[in-house]
Amino acid sequence: MTVVTGPFVVSCIGAAGAAVLGMVVLGEPVTAARIFFVCLLLVAVVGLKATSGH
């Protein structure tokens, strides 16, 4: 993983985790858009890993 993608992966996982934690523990509204964008973050991380060439 390069110097640029490392912090991106960490921040995406943190953002997705905070969003899920807010929905599950804090009772924030669970909407289709929110779930879609959390999944989009995770797909971006997997996509970067799959195309990194390592």
C-alpha positions, -999 to +999 in steps of 0.1 A: +000+000+000+014+034-009+018+064+012-013+080-002-037+050+000-027+041+036-042+072+053-072+070+029-080+034+039-077+043+076-099+073+073-126+054+053-127+026+078-130+051+106-157+071+089-177+039+081-173+026+116-184+059+131-215+060+109-224+024+117-218+030+154-240+061+154-268+042+137-266+011+160-256+026+194-268+062+193-300+057+175-293+079+145-317+074+116-309+045+092-317+056+057-311+040+024-288+068+013-267+065+045-263+027+040-254+032+004-227+057+011-212+036+039-211+006+015-195+029-012-167+037+013-161+001+019-162-007-019-136+020-025-112+005+001-116-030-014-112-015-049-079+002-040-066-029-024-076-050-054-059-027-079-028-019-059-008-046-076+006-061-043 
